Every structure is written in structure tokens, then in C-alpha cells.
Amino acid sequence: MRMIADCEAGKIDMVLSKSISRWARNTLDSLKYIRKLKALEIPIFFTKESINTMDAGGEVLVTILASIAQQESASISQNVQIG
């Protein structure tokens, strides 16, 4: 949340994230913050996937991959609970 506040204050002009799966807990949060930063003209670059949110297809790819990451996280959590 501090990073988002720093972006809003104009202290950050680009965000680097290791991967989409590390960006947010779920797809809705992921898209919410991506769109918030995009409105501020602050790109997010996901290094593992080589996706820039300011590119034309960036948000579409992020949506798909974030959904997959959310499902994978839920599956791992369920497996841990069963174990």
C-alpha cells in the first residue's frame, strides 16, 4: 500500500515485479492496482513474463495469467490443508 501511495505522490515512475503471481493475492486486486497505476501513467513490468502493462495486449495477458496464478494458489492451499 505504501508503494501505491508513493506512486500517487509522484515518487515512482515505473514498477518492476518479479512475476504476476507475486503481484497480488487475486485477479480482482491485481487488475484494480494495475488500472490504478495505468491511470497515473505508471507502467508495471513483470520480469518473468516480460509483460509491460502499458503495451496494447499487456492487460489482457495479465488478466489471463493472474487468473491462472490465483487458481494455482488455491490448489496449493487445498493440498496443504488435506495433507
Legacy VTK file of the C-alpha trace (Angstrom):
# vtk DataFile Version 3.0
C-alpha trace
ASCII
DATASET POLYDATA
POINTS 83 float
0.000 0.000 0.000
2.952 2.306 0.669
4.210 1.765 -2.885
0.798 2.702 -4.320
0.790 5.854 -2.155
4.297 6.711 -3.401
3.083 6.257 -6.983
0.161 8.597 -6.322
2.577 11.128 -4.797
4.703 11.057 -7.944
7.707 9.424 -6.266
7.690 6.348 -8.537
7.543 6.361 -12.331
7.716 2.598 -13.040
7.111 -0.566 -11.030
9.043 -3.800 -11.543
7.561 -7.053 -10.309
9.207 -10.463 -10.380
6.064 -12.159 -11.681
2.307 -11.802 -11.903
1.855 -14.411 -9.181
3.819 -12.186 -6.757
1.864 -9.012 -7.627
-1.464 -9.565 -5.843
-3.470 -12.172 -3.948
-6.215 -12.469 -6.548
-7.203 -11.393 -10.040
-9.508 -8.594 -8.885
-6.845 -6.959 -6.705
-4.298 -7.400 -9.466
-6.441 -5.630 -12.050
-7.533 -2.937 -9.593
-3.965 -1.838 -8.901
-2.795 -2.265 -12.494
-5.616 0.005 -13.691
-4.993 2.479 -10.878
-1.328 2.791 -11.834
-2.142 2.835 -15.545
-4.431 5.824 -14.925
-1.443 7.531 -13.310
0.611 6.569 -16.408
2.863 4.318 -14.324
3.722 1.065 -16.099
4.269 -2.221 -14.323
6.796 -4.586 -15.860
6.572 -8.256 -14.914
10.092 -9.582 -15.473
9.375 -13.320 -15.537
6.635 -12.981 -18.161
8.164 -9.955 -19.957
4.860 -8.081 -19.857
4.536 -4.310 -19.720
1.080 -3.124 -18.652
1.324 -0.091 -20.943
1.566 -2.304 -24.041
-1.618 -2.901 -26.026
-2.099 -6.550 -25.025
-0.460 -6.285 -21.611
-3.643 -6.075 -19.551
-5.253 -8.990 -21.385
-2.224 -11.213 -20.751
-2.049 -10.121 -17.132
-5.734 -10.955 -16.631
-5.316 -14.456 -18.009
-2.080 -15.187 -16.155
-3.359 -13.687 -12.888
-6.403 -15.969 -13.059
-4.163 -18.983 -13.574
-1.918 -17.917 -10.681
-4.965 -17.482 -8.419
-6.212 -20.975 -9.252
-2.765 -22.455 -8.673
-2.517 -20.751 -5.289
-5.938 -22.063 -4.270
-4.966 -25.569 -5.365
-1.732 -25.492 -3.363
-3.610 -24.224 -0.304
-6.163 -27.002 -0.596
-3.435 -29.638 -0.956
-1.689 -28.330 2.173
-4.946 -28.461 4.155
-5.615 -32.022 3.029
-2.061 -33.059 3.880
LINES 1 84
83 0 1 2 3 4 5 6 7 8 9 10 11 12 13 14 15 16 17 18 19 20 21 22 23 24 25 26 27 28 29 30 31 32 33 34 35 36 37 38 39 40 41 42 43 44 45 46 47 48 49 50 51 52 53 54 55 56 57 58 59 60 61 62 63 64 65 66 67 68 69 70 71 72 73 74 75 76 77 78 79 80 81 82
